[in-house]
Amino acid sequence: MGQKVSPIGFRTGITLGWQSTWFAPKANYGDYLVEDQKIRKYVDNRFNRRMPKGAVAKTEIIRTRNEVKVTLHSARPGVVIGPRGGEVDKLREELEELTGRKISVNVIEIKDPELNSNLVAEAIAEQLGKRASFRRTMKQYCESAMQAGAKGVKIICAGRLGGSEMSRKETQKLGSIPLHTLDANVDYAVATSRTTYGAIGIKVWIYKGKFGEEIVQSPHRRRRPPRRMGPPGRAGGRTKGALTQASRTVAAPTVAAAPEVDVPPVKPNEDVTSEAKES
C-alpha cells in the first residue's frame, strides 16, 4: 500500500504558513474550528459556484481578541470587490450575521492564475462538466503552466472518463515534481467535477521551484541553444578533422596531369633483346 501525504500539510509549519492563525482555550477550540469551516464554505459557494465567478483560491483567517480578519486570494479581484466596494461590504455583513462576530475582509490579487493549483483544478473540473475531451484539457493546462514558468506539472483525473462503463485513472505529467523535498514549493489541490455519468476527481501538482526563488517570465519565447562542437575523439561531437574530411568528400581535389615523355614506338615482331645487345 502506498503511504501518500498531502504536499500542503507536509510543508505546513516548516516552509508554509497556516491558513488559520489563532489561539483558543480547550473549551472554544471546536467552536472556532467549525466557524472557520463555515466561513470558507460560504465564500466558496458565493464566489466559486455562482456566476459571475470570483475565482477565490484561498481563504486565510486570522483571529484577534476583538475581530476576525478574512483574507481572500482571488484571480478576479474586481468581481469580489464589486463596484465601489459594494460586494465586499455585503460579504462582510453576511459573515458577521453568520458568525456573530466583527469581521474585516481583505482581497489580494493572484497575479499568475496558471500557477495556482486550486484555480487549475477548478478550471479542469468546469471543462469536464461541459463534456470537453479530458486528454486535450489536461494537456492544455499542463502546457500553459509550463509556459507560465512552472518547473513541473502533474494532473490526475479519475472516474468514468468519457462516459465509459468502467472507471479509470489518467495521468498527464511534464517536468519534475520533488514531493519529498521540503524546500520545494509544490502547490497541490483537489477538485470534483459533477457530470451526468458520475463524479470525476481531479488532482493537480505544480512545482514552482524552491522557496525564495521567484519565477521570472520572459516576454519572448526561449530559443534553442546552438550546437556545441565536441572535443576530438568523443562520440557525438563533430571535430575539425571530420569537417575537413567531409569537405574533401564533397569537393574532390584536382590532380595535376603528368608531363609528356617521348617513347619510341615498338614493333610487334621486333626483337627487343637483340637491339639491346647490339647497342
HUDAFEN-V803786 format. One record per pair of residues at least 24 apart in sequence whose ideal C-beta (glycine too) atoms are under 10 Angstrom apart, sorted by the first residue. I is the first residue (numbers start at 1). J is the second residue. Records with the same first field share a line. If there is no record, write none. Layout:
# HUDAFEN-V803786
I=J, J
This chain:
# HUDAFEN-V803786
4=179
5=179, 180
6=188, 189, 190
7=117, 177, 178, 179, 180, 182, 184, 185, 186, 187, 188, 189, 205, 206, 207
8=117, 186, 187, 188, 189
9=188
10=179, 180, 182, 186, 188
11=181, 182, 183, 184, 185, 186, 188, 211
14=182, 183, 211
15=181, 182, 183, 184, 185, 186, 210, 211, 212
16=182, 185, 186, 187, 211
17=60
18=60, 61, 62
19=58, 59, 60, 61, 62, 71
20=59, 60, 61, 62, 63
21=60, 61, 62, 63, 64, 69
22=61, 62, 63, 64, 68, 69
23=63
24=63
32=61, 63, 68, 99
35=61, 63, 68, 98, 99, 100, 101
36=61, 63, 68, 70, 99
38=95, 98, 99
39=68, 70, 95, 98, 99, 103
40=70
42=91, 94, 95, 98, 99
43=70, 72, 74, 80, 91, 94, 95, 105
44=122
46=80, 87, 90, 91, 94, 95
47=72, 74, 76, 79, 80, 87, 91
48=74, 118, 119, 122, 126, 191
49=122
51=79
52=76, 78, 79, 80
53=79, 80, 122, 126
54=78, 79, 80, 81, 82, 87, 91, 107
55=79, 80, 110, 113, 116, 118, 119, 122, 123
56=80, 107, 110, 118, 119, 122
57=110, 113, 116, 117, 118, 119, 120, 121, 122, 187, 189
58=108, 110, 116, 118, 119, 189
60=106, 108
61=103
62=104, 106
63=101
64=102, 104
66=101, 102
67=96, 101, 102, 103, 104
68=95, 96, 99, 101, 102, 103, 104, 105
69=102, 103, 104, 105, 106
70=95, 99, 103, 104, 105, 106, 107
71=104, 105, 106, 107, 108
72=105, 106, 107, 108
73=106, 107, 108, 109, 110, 116, 118, 119
74=107, 108, 109, 110, 113, 119
75=109, 110, 111, 112, 113, 114, 116, 118, 119
76=107, 109, 110, 113
77=107, 108, 109, 110
78=107, 109
79=107
80=105, 107, 108, 109
81=105, 107
112=145, 148, 149, 150, 208, 215, 217
113=144, 148
114=141, 143, 144, 145, 146, 147, 148, 149, 150, 153, 206
115=144, 145, 148, 149, 150, 153, 185, 187, 206, 207, 208, 215
116=145, 148, 187, 189, 204, 206, 208
117=145, 153, 155, 186, 187, 188, 189, 190, 191, 203, 204, 205, 206, 208
118=187, 188, 189, 190, 191, 204
119=189, 191, 204
120=144, 145, 150, 153, 155, 187, 189, 191, 202, 204, 205, 206
121=155, 188, 189, 190, 191, 192, 193, 201, 202, 203, 204, 206
122=189, 191, 192, 193, 202, 204
123=191, 202, 204
124=155, 157, 191, 193, 200, 202, 203, 204
125=157, 190, 191, 192, 193, 194, 195, 199, 200, 201, 202
126=191, 193
127=193, 202
128=157, 159, 161, 162, 191, 192, 193, 194, 195, 200, 202
129=193, 194, 195, 196, 200
130=193, 195
131=162, 163, 195, 196, 197
133=161, 162
134=159, 161, 162, 170, 172, 193, 200, 202
135=161, 162, 170, 172
137=172, 202
138=170, 171, 172, 173, 202, 204
139=172, 174
140=172
141=172, 202, 204, 206
142=172, 173, 174, 175, 204, 206
143=172, 174
145=174, 175, 187, 204, 206, 207, 208
146=174, 175, 206
147=217, 221, 222
148=206, 208, 215, 217
149=208, 209, 214, 215, 216, 217, 218
150=174, 175, 187, 205, 206, 207, 208, 209, 215
151=175, 176, 177, 178, 184, 185, 186, 206, 207, 208, 209, 210, 213, 215
152=176, 177, 178, 184, 186, 205, 206, 207, 208, 209
153=177, 187, 204, 205, 206, 207
154=179, 186, 188, 203, 204, 205, 206, 207
155=202, 203, 204, 205, 206
156=190, 201, 202, 203, 204, 205
157=193, 200, 201, 202, 203, 204
158=199, 200, 201, 202, 203
159=192, 193, 195, 197, 198, 199, 200, 201, 202
160=195, 196, 197, 198, 199, 200
161=195, 197, 200
162=197, 200
163=195, 196, 197, 198
164=197
165=197
167=197, 198, 199, 200, 201
169=201, 203
171=203
173=205
174=207
175=206, 207
176=207
177=205, 206, 207
178=207, 210
179=205, 207
181=207, 210
182=210, 211
183=209, 210, 211, 212, 213
184=208, 209, 210, 211
185=209, 210, 211, 212, 213, 215
